[in-house]
């Protein structure tokens, strides 16, 4: 493919070999291996969510206390044997960021949050897992093409997993599986992720069939 199927711009500059723009994906596996190799971090990854298994839990202080992650399907992923107890849950998040106060020049950072970590540590800079930045200057016309490497790795980590991952807290090896259980973003980002119309469309809600209308003055 020598040109963009959306805007018909050439993919390469005049030398016909150098790409106009590049997208670099940052794999997750190695960073998750390193997290489990650290004894204190490995203990947190396994122990934090244990308290949410109480069937008499009276309040919701984290996603682990909600009905979705306490459902039978989710319990099959994160409970049952030693490997499931060590499995990691990720939250995928995307949004657009304006690089300058004036003009249109936006990029799209793609990040993952490790839900196995306590809330006090989950959103720290060194706990966030960046996986890529979609270059600008405009929003991506084909978001799926940028998400493809992440989806491919996520499917492999969920089904096959990482064999012989070292647990620094117990000094043993196990099969690490990683599951993406949440996808979050602002309204425009989620609309693009789901291939829906934007918030200004007549049918913009992804949960119901409500119809918008133009007020008449």
C-alpha positions as CSV (number, residue, x, y, z in Angstrom):
1,X,0.0,0.0,0.0
2,X,1.6,3.2,-1.2
3,X,-1.0,5.7,0.0
4,X,-3.4,6.2,2.8
5,X,-6.9,4.7,2.0
6,X,-8.6,7.5,3.8
7,X,-6.8,10.7,2.7
8,X,-4.8,9.4,-0.3
9,X,-1.6,10.9,1.0
10,X,1.6,9.0,0.2
11,X,2.9,6.7,3.0
12,X,6.5,7.6,2.2
13,X,8.5,10.8,1.5
14,X,10.2,11.5,-1.8
15,X,12.9,8.9,-1.4
16,X,10.2,6.3,-1.5
17,X,11.7,4.3,1.5
18,X,11.2,6.5,4.6
19,X,7.8,6.6,6.2
20,X,6.1,9.9,6.6
21,X,5.2,8.9,10.3
22,X,5.9,5.9,12.5
23,X,4.0,4.3,15.3
24,X,6.0,2.4,17.9
25,X,4.2,-0.2,20.0
26,X,5.7,-1.0,23.5
27,X,5.0,-4.7,24.5
28,X,3.6,-5.5,27.9
29,X,5.1,-8.9,28.6
30,X,8.6,-7.9,29.6
31,X,7.4,-5.2,32.0
32,X,4.9,-7.5,33.7
33,X,7.7,-10.1,34.1
34,X,9.8,-7.5,35.8
35,X,7.0,-6.5,38.1
36,X,6.5,-10.1,39.3
37,X,10.3,-10.5,39.7
38,X,10.3,-7.8,42.4
39,X,9.3,-9.6,45.7
40,X,7.3,-6.7,47.3
41,X,5.4,-5.9,44.0
42,X,4.7,-9.6,43.4
43,X,3.1,-9.9,46.8
44,X,0.9,-6.8,46.1
45,X,-0.2,-8.2,42.7
46,X,-1.5,-11.3,44.3
47,X,-2.8,-10.2,47.7
48,X,-4.6,-6.9,47.0
49,X,-7.7,-8.3,45.4
50,X,-8.1,-11.2,47.9
51,X,-10.1,-9.1,50.3
52,X,-12.8,-8.5,47.6
53,X,-13.7,-12.2,47.5
54,X,-15.8,-11.9,50.7
55,X,-19.4,-12.8,49.6
56,X,-20.7,-10.5,52.3
57,X,-18.9,-7.4,51.0
58,X,-21.1,-4.5,51.9
59,X,-19.5,-1.6,50.0
60,X,-17.7,-1.0,46.7
61,X,-14.4,0.7,47.0
62,X,-12.8,-0.7,43.8
63,X,-13.7,-2.3,40.5
64,X,-13.1,-5.7,42.2
65,X,-16.1,-5.1,44.4
66,X,-18.5,-4.6,41.5
67,X,-20.8,-7.1,40.1
68,X,-18.9,-7.6,36.8
69,X,-15.6,-8.6,38.3
70,X,-17.4,-10.7,41.0
71,X,-19.3,-12.6,38.3
72,X,-18.8,-16.3,37.6
73,X,-17.1,-15.6,34.3
74,X,-14.5,-13.3,36.0
75,X,-14.0,-15.7,38.9
76,X,-13.0,-18.4,36.4
77,X,-10.3,-16.1,35.1
78,X,-8.9,-15.0,38.5
79,X,-9.7,-17.8,40.9
80,X,-9.4,-21.6,41.0
81,X,-5.7,-22.4,41.0
82,X,-2.3,-20.9,41.6
83,X,-2.0,-19.5,38.1
84,X,-5.4,-17.9,38.2
85,X,-4.6,-16.4,41.6
86,X,-1.6,-14.7,40.0
87,X,-3.4,-13.5,36.8
88,X,-3.3,-9.8,36.1
89,X,-6.2,-7.6,35.2
90,X,-5.6,-4.6,33.0
91,X,-7.6,-1.5,32.2
92,X,-7.0,0.0,28.8
93,X,-7.5,3.7,28.4
94,X,-7.2,6.1,25.4
95,X,-7.7,9.8,24.9
96,X,-6.6,12.6,22.7
97,X,-4.2,15.3,23.9
98,X,-3.7,18.7,22.3
99,X,0.0,19.4,22.1
100,X,-0.3,23.2,21.7
101,X,-2.7,25.8,23.0
102,X,-3.2,27.2,19.5
103,X,-3.8,25.2,16.4
104,X,-4.9,21.6,15.8
105,X,-2.1,19.2,16.7
106,X,-3.3,16.3,18.8
107,X,-1.8,12.9,19.7
108,X,-3.4,9.8,21.2
109,X,-1.6,8.2,24.2
110,X,-2.5,4.6,24.8
111,X,-2.0,3.3,28.3
112,X,-2.9,0.3,30.6
113,X,-3.5,0.4,34.3
114,X,-2.7,-2.6,36.5
115,X,-5.8,-3.3,38.5
116,X,-4.0,-5.8,40.7
117,X,-2.3,-2.9,42.4
118,X,-3.9,-1.0,45.3
119,X,-5.6,2.3,44.4
120,X,-2.9,4.2,46.2
121,X,-0.3,2.9,43.8
122,X,-2.3,2.2,40.6
123,X,-2.2,5.7,39.1
124,X,1.3,6.6,40.0
125,X,3.6,7.5,37.1
126,X,5.8,4.5,37.6
127,X,2.8,2.1,37.7
128,X,1.2,3.2,34.5
129,X,2.0,1.0,31.5
130,X,2.2,3.1,28.3
131,X,1.9,1.0,25.2
132,X,2.1,3.6,22.4
133,X,1.4,7.1,21.2
134,X,-0.6,7.6,18.0
135,X,1.0,10.5,16.2
136,X,-1.0,13.6,15.0
137,X,-1.6,16.1,13.9
138,X,-5.2,14.9,13.6
139,X,-7.2,12.1,15.2
140,X,-6.6,8.6,13.6
141,X,-8.9,7.7,10.8
142,X,-8.2,4.0,11.3
143,X,-7.8,3.4,15.1
144,X,-7.9,-0.4,14.7
145,X,-4.6,-0.3,12.7
146,X,-2.9,1.2,15.7
147,X,-4.6,-1.1,18.2
148,X,-3.7,-4.3,16.3
149,X,-0.4,-5.0,18.0
150,X,-1.9,-4.5,21.4
151,X,-4.9,-6.7,20.6
152,X,-2.6,-9.4,19.3
153,X,-0.4,-9.4,22.4
154,X,-3.4,-9.2,24.7
155,X,-5.1,-12.2,23.1
156,X,-1.8,-14.2,23.5
157,X,-1.3,-13.2,27.1
158,X,-4.9,-14.1,27.9
159,X,-5.0,-17.5,26.2
160,X,-1.5,-18.9,26.2
161,X,0.0,-16.6,28.8
162,X,3.7,-16.3,29.8
163,X,5.3,-19.6,30.6
164,X,7.8,-19.8,33.5
165,X,7.2,-16.3,34.9
166,X,9.3,-15.9,38.1
167,X,7.4,-14.9,41.3
168,X,9.9,-13.0,43.4
169,X,7.7,-13.3,46.5
170,X,7.6,-17.1,46.6
171,X,10.7,-17.7,44.5
172,X,8.7,-20.1,42.2
173,X,7.7,-20.1,38.6
174,X,4.2,-20.0,37.2
175,X,2.2,-19.3,34.0
176,X,1.2,-15.7,34.0
177,X,-2.0,-14.8,32.2
178,X,-3.1,-11.2,31.6
179,X,-6.7,-10.2,30.9
180,X,-8.0,-6.8,29.7
181,X,-11.2,-6.3,31.6
182,X,-11.9,-2.6,31.2
183,X,-11.7,-0.1,28.3
184,X,-12.1,3.6,29.3
185,X,-11.8,7.0,27.6
186,X,-13.7,10.2,27.1
187,X,-16.8,10.3,24.9
188,X,-15.0,11.0,21.5
189,X,-12.4,8.3,22.2
190,X,-14.9,5.6,23.1
191,X,-17.0,6.5,20.1
192,X,-14.0,6.0,17.8
193,X,-13.1,2.8,19.6
194,X,-16.6,1.4,19.1
195,X,-16.9,2.9,15.6
196,X,-19.9,5.0,16.6
197,X,-21.0,8.5,15.7
198,X,-19.7,11.3,17.9
199,X,-21.6,13.0,20.7
200,X,-23.3,15.4,18.2
201,X,-25.0,12.6,16.2
202,X,-28.8,12.1,16.5
203,X,-28.2,8.6,18.0
204,X,-25.0,8.9,19.9
205,X,-25.7,6.9,23.1
206,X,-24.0,3.5,23.2
207,X,-26.4,2.1,25.8
208,X,-29.9,3.1,24.5
209,X,-31.8,4.2,21.4
210,X,-32.6,7.7,22.5
211,X,-32.8,10.2,19.6
212,X,-31.4,13.6,19.8
213,X,-33.1,16.7,18.3
214,X,-32.2,20.2,17.2
215,X,-33.8,22.8,19.3
216,X,-35.9,25.3,17.2
217,X,-35.7,29.0,18.1
